[in-house]
Amino acid sequence: MCGPSISLDKLRISIATACVDVIGASWDEWFGLLQRYIAREGHCQVPAVHLEGTYRLGQWVGAQRKQRDRMPVERRQRLESLGFEWDPFADAWEEGFAALAQFKAREGHDRVPQQYLERALRSRSVG
């Protein structure tokens, strides 16, 4: 075997998403789908498998994250104006850490019970 192992389904979906972006729906159409998703859901954390109609919006969002440093500045700014999260895992970690700090300040320790839920620090608007 040459090169890294990759699922043929993942490869096919990635190629299809790139082709639709280039040949079919324009970037602006995808951006509009993301705006519609945010208006409905209140955030832009689109699950990777999410379909917006027949469009693989979750795949497109993932592709935008991967292209961050290569995309035109204007596109990056437009996504950021929506509260786009370039690294949702890092953002979630920071939010969790802030919740732990809030818990410790209030309770005097950081031994959080396993099933405990801290009230959200910020409302999930677009982001």
C-alpha positions as a printed NumPy array, in Angstrom:
array([[  0.   ,   0.   ,   0.   ],
       [  1.263,   3.483,  -0.858],
       [  0.397,   6.51 ,   1.243],
       [ -2.064,   6.836,   4.1  ],
       [ -5.165,   4.69 ,   4.406],
       [ -8.406,   6.552,   3.711],
       [-11.997,   5.448,   3.521],
       [-13.293,   5.451,  -0.045],
       [-16.588,   6.931,   1.187],
       [-14.779,   9.832,   2.865],
       [-12.688,  10.4  ,  -0.241],
       [-15.774,  10.337,  -2.486],
       [-17.644,  12.802,  -0.239],
       [-14.645,  15.144,  -0.09 ],
       [-14.24 ,  15.118,  -3.847],
       [-17.977,  15.627,  -4.375],
       [-18.024,  18.555,  -1.957],
       [-15.06 ,  20.181,  -3.699],
       [-16.643,  19.63 ,  -7.132],
       [-19.985,  21.092,  -6.074],
       [-18.178,  24.127,  -4.665],
       [-16.285,  24.633,  -7.921],
       [-18.819,  23.491, -10.5  ],
       [-22.23 ,  23.593,  -8.856],
       [-23.154,  25.776,  -5.947],
       [-20.964,  28.819,  -5.494],
       [-19.245,  29.702,  -2.252],
       [-21.875,  32.393,  -1.739],
       [-24.658,  29.811,  -2.009],
       [-22.95 ,  27.664,   0.631],
       [-22.485,  30.759,   2.793],
       [-26.218,  31.444,   2.462],
       [-26.991,  27.89 ,   3.572],
       [-24.782,  28.439,   6.613],
       [-26.579,  31.701,   7.399],
       [-29.926,  29.899,   7.195],
       [-28.629,  27.139,   9.498],
       [-27.409,  29.719,  12.043],
       [-30.715,  31.614,  11.948],
       [-32.576,  28.381,  12.672],
       [-30.173,  26.715,  15.157],
       [-28.627,  29.759,  16.867],
       [-25.017,  28.623,  16.322],
       [-22.657,  27.557,  13.552],
       [-21.434,  24.257,  14.959],
       [-22.757,  22.262,  12.032],
       [-22.394,  18.488,  12.544],
       [-20.107,  16.932,   9.924],
       [-22.917,  14.747,   8.573],
       [-25.555,  17.493,   8.449],
       [-27.504,  17.925,   5.226],
       [-29.175,  21.231,   4.458],
       [-31.674,  19.951,   1.931],
       [-29.472,  17.955,  -0.419],
       [-26.343,  19.996,   0.368],
       [-23.681,  18.498,   2.636],
       [-23.331,  21.646,   4.725],
       [-21.412,  19.883,   7.492],
       [-18.798,  18.755,   4.969],
       [-18.545,  22.272,   3.532],
       [-18.044,  23.803,   6.993],
       [-15.276,  21.282,   7.695],
       [-13.634,  22.132,   4.376],
       [-13.701,  25.853,   5.246],
       [-11.921,  25.139,   8.531],
       [ -9.2  ,  23.224,   6.685],
       [ -8.796,  26.035,   4.134],
       [ -8.628,  28.872,   6.656],
       [ -5.063,  29.91 ,   5.864],
       [ -5.516,  29.503,   2.11 ],
       [ -8.886,  31.169,   1.593],
       [ -9.288,  34.796,   0.539],
       [ -9.326,  37.205,   3.48 ],
       [-12.772,  38.47 ,   2.462],
       [-14.272,  34.994,   2.835],
       [-12.579,  34.459,   6.179],
       [-13.961,  37.785,   7.415],
       [-17.461,  36.934,   6.203],
       [-17.381,  33.631,   8.091],
       [-16.022,  35.333,  11.2  ],
       [-18.825,  37.919,  11.027],
       [-21.21 ,  34.993,  11.664],
       [-19.241,  33.882,  14.726],
       [-17.638,  31.001,  12.814],
       [-15.515,  28.78 ,  15.06 ],
       [-12.3  ,  27.781,  13.334],
       [-11.423,  25.259,  16.028],
       [-14.624,  24.208,  17.798],
       [-12.766,  21.698,  19.984],
       [-10.442,  24.383,  21.356],
       [-13.403,  26.703,  21.909],
       [-15.308,  23.979,  23.764],
       [-12.233,  23.259,  25.915],
       [-11.899,  26.945,  26.837],
       [-15.585,  27.125,  27.708],
       [-15.287,  24.008,  29.875],
       [-12.2  ,  25.354,  31.623],
       [-13.99 ,  28.636,  32.364],
       [-16.918,  26.65 ,  33.813],
       [-14.484,  24.73 ,  36.042],
       [-12.923,  28.006,  37.247],
       [-16.414,  29.334,  38.006],
       [-17.271,  26.148,  39.932],
       [-14.016,  26.284,  41.917],
       [-14.47 ,  29.966,  42.788],
       [-17.96 ,  29.254,  44.076],
       [-17.369,  25.869,  45.785],
       [-13.762,  26.282,  46.94 ],
       [-12.576,  23.048,  45.276],
       [-12.386,  21.488,  41.831],
       [-13.793,  18.043,  42.624],
       [-16.789,  18.28 ,  40.327],
       [-19.308,  15.443,  40.696],
       [-19.398,  13.322,  37.54 ],
       [-23.043,  14.071,  36.663],
       [-22.895,  17.769,  37.624],
       [-23.917,  20.326,  34.997],
       [-22.7  ,  23.91 ,  35.29 ],
       [-25.017,  26.611,  34.052],
       [-23.832,  27.901,  30.662],
       [-21.368,  30.761,  30.929],
       [-22.483,  32.352,  27.706],
       [-25.514,  31.901,  25.581],
       [-24.807,  30.092,  22.369],
       [-25.6  ,  32.743,  19.824],
       [-23.785,  32.385,  16.517],
       [-20.676,  30.554,  17.182]])
